[in-house]
């Protein structure tokens, strides 16, 4: 694995991390995803928040959507862990064939 490979991997992870932080921040704060009639809010089961838009136009997704989000984020985490594990198994020095 070269420095360029590592740089490309890290650069490719940046947008995913940014989107994941934005996604979970919206869920925690009860903010809608989308605009207008197509916007949705994921119900976290908390009683101390209401949809941030205040118009009532957002559809509310059930806790099943939240569970699916956990599964998908877990799958992404496992993928990153698998790549890091595979990279750690590569030899650090290559010996030329005799």
C-alpha positions as CSV (number, residue, x, y, z in Angstrom):
1,X,0.0,0.0,0.0
2,X,1.5,3.3,-1.1
3,X,1.1,6.7,0.4
4,X,-1.1,7.6,-2.6
5,X,-3.4,4.6,-1.8
6,X,-3.7,5.7,1.7
7,X,-4.4,9.3,0.7
8,X,-7.2,8.2,-1.7
9,X,-8.7,6.0,1.0
10,X,-8.7,8.9,3.5
11,X,-10.0,11.4,1.0
12,X,-12.8,8.9,0.1
13,X,-13.8,8.6,3.7
14,X,-14.1,12.3,4.4
15,X,-17.5,12.8,2.6
16,X,-18.9,9.7,4.3
17,X,-17.9,10.9,7.7
18,X,-19.3,14.4,7.0
19,X,-22.6,12.9,5.8
20,X,-22.8,10.5,8.8
21,X,-22.3,13.4,11.3
22,X,-25.0,15.5,9.5
23,X,-27.4,12.5,9.4
24,X,-27.1,11.6,13.1
25,X,-27.2,15.3,14.1
26,X,-30.5,15.7,12.2
27,X,-31.9,12.6,13.9
28,X,-30.9,13.7,17.4
29,X,-32.3,17.2,16.9
30,X,-35.5,16.0,15.2
31,X,-34.8,18.0,12.1
32,X,-36.4,16.9,8.8
33,X,-34.7,15.4,5.8
34,X,-35.8,16.8,2.4
35,X,-38.0,19.7,1.6
36,X,-41.7,20.5,1.4
37,X,-44.1,17.6,1.3
38,X,-41.3,15.1,0.7
39,X,-39.6,15.9,4.0
40,X,-39.4,13.2,6.7
41,X,-38.5,13.1,10.4
42,X,-37.2,9.9,12.0
43,X,-39.0,9.3,15.3
44,X,-36.5,8.5,18.0
45,X,-39.1,7.8,20.6
46,X,-38.1,10.8,22.7
47,X,-41.0,12.9,24.0
48,X,-39.0,16.1,24.5
49,X,-38.5,17.1,20.9
50,X,-40.8,18.1,18.1
51,X,-40.2,18.4,14.3
52,X,-38.0,21.5,13.8
53,X,-40.0,22.9,10.9
54,X,-43.1,23.4,13.1
55,X,-45.4,23.2,10.1
56,X,-46.4,19.6,10.6
57,X,-45.8,18.9,6.9
58,X,-43.0,16.4,7.6
59,X,-43.8,12.7,7.5
60,X,-42.7,10.8,10.6
61,X,-40.8,7.5,10.0
62,X,-41.1,4.9,12.7
63,X,-38.4,3.4,14.9
64,X,-37.8,0.8,12.2
65,X,-36.2,3.5,10.1
66,X,-33.9,4.2,13.0
67,X,-33.0,0.6,13.5
68,X,-32.2,0.3,9.7
69,X,-30.0,3.3,10.0
70,X,-28.1,1.6,12.8
71,X,-27.7,-1.5,10.7
72,X,-26.4,0.4,7.7
73,X,-23.9,2.4,9.8
74,X,-22.8,-0.8,11.4
75,X,-22.2,-2.4,8.0
76,X,-20.2,0.7,6.9
77,X,-18.1,0.4,10.1
78,X,-17.5,-3.3,9.5
79,X,-16.4,-2.5,5.9
80,X,-13.9,0.1,7.1
81,X,-12.6,-2.2,9.8
82,X,-12.1,-5.0,7.2
83,X,-10.1,-2.7,5.0
84,X,-7.9,-1.6,7.9
85,X,-7.4,-5.2,9.0
86,X,-6.5,-6.3,5.5
87,X,-4.0,-3.4,5.2
88,X,-2.5,-4.3,8.5
89,X,-1.8,-7.9,7.3
90,X,0.3,-6.7,4.3
91,X,4.0,-7.1,4.6
92,X,5.8,-3.9,5.3
93,X,8.8,-4.8,3.2
94,X,8.8,-6.7,0.0
95,X,11.7,-9.0,-0.8
96,X,12.5,-9.5,-4.5
97,X,12.2,-13.0,-5.8
98,X,15.5,-14.9,-6.1
